Amino acid sequence: MKSYMIFGAIVGFLIGVGFSLTGDCSWSTAFWRGCAVALVAAVLTRWWGRVWLESLRDANRQRQYKRMVPAEKPKATPKP
């Protein structure tokens, strides 16, 4: 999870500073806005990473369960 948070923080910082500088802000204002966006992006990336990994684990569990339990054969219905 640390790698997701670091990646999100870097991307968020670059986005925050980039948009701030595009809006003609001073460097100090751009820095603080970049820090705020980095924090939010890191938390969101961590949350998304957990959801993604849990979905991946769930899909793996389902695949293993299907291998262990053979598919039920359809029962023949008696003809009258």
N, C-alpha and C positions, 0 to 999 in steps of 0.2 A: 504494500500500500504506500510505502514511502516514495517509491518511484513515481506512482501516479500523482501524489501530492506535489512532488518536485516539478514534474512535467507541467501540471496545471498551474503552479505558481509562476513558472517561467513564461508560459504562454500568456497568462493573465497579466503579468507585469509588462510584457511587451505590448500587449493590446492597450492597456491603460495608459502607458507612457506615449504610445503612438497616437492614440486619439487625443490625448491632452495636448501634445505638441502640434497636432494638426489644427486644434482649436485655438492656437496662439496663446497658450498658457506659459508661465515662466517654468524654469527647470525645477524649482522647488515644488511648485504645485503639481507638475507632471509626475515628479517622483512620488509624492504622497498619494496621488490618485492611482498610480501604478501599483503601489504597495497595497492599497485597499482592494483593487481588482485582483491582485495576486492572491490575497487571502480568500476572497470569495471563490475564485477559480480553483484554488487548491482544495477547498472543502467540497465543491461540486464535483471535481474530478475524483476525489476519494469516494464520494457517495456512488458515482457512476461506476467506478471500478469495482466496488463491492457488489453492486447489482449485477454487473456483467459476469464477475467470477462466480457468483452464486447460481446464475442461470446456466453457466457452463458446467458447473458441478452437477446441477440437477439434470441436465441433458445427458451427462455421462452416467449418472446413476440410472436413469431410465433406460439407456442403451444396455447397461450391464444387466438390469432386471429382465429385459426382453430376451437376452441370451440365456439367462438361467431358467426362466419359466418358458417352456415351449408353448406355442400358440395352441389354443384349444381347437380341436377339430369340430366342425359343425355336426351336430347330431342329426341323424337321418330321421325324417318324420315318416311315420308309417302311413302308407297309402290305404285309404278305405276301400 
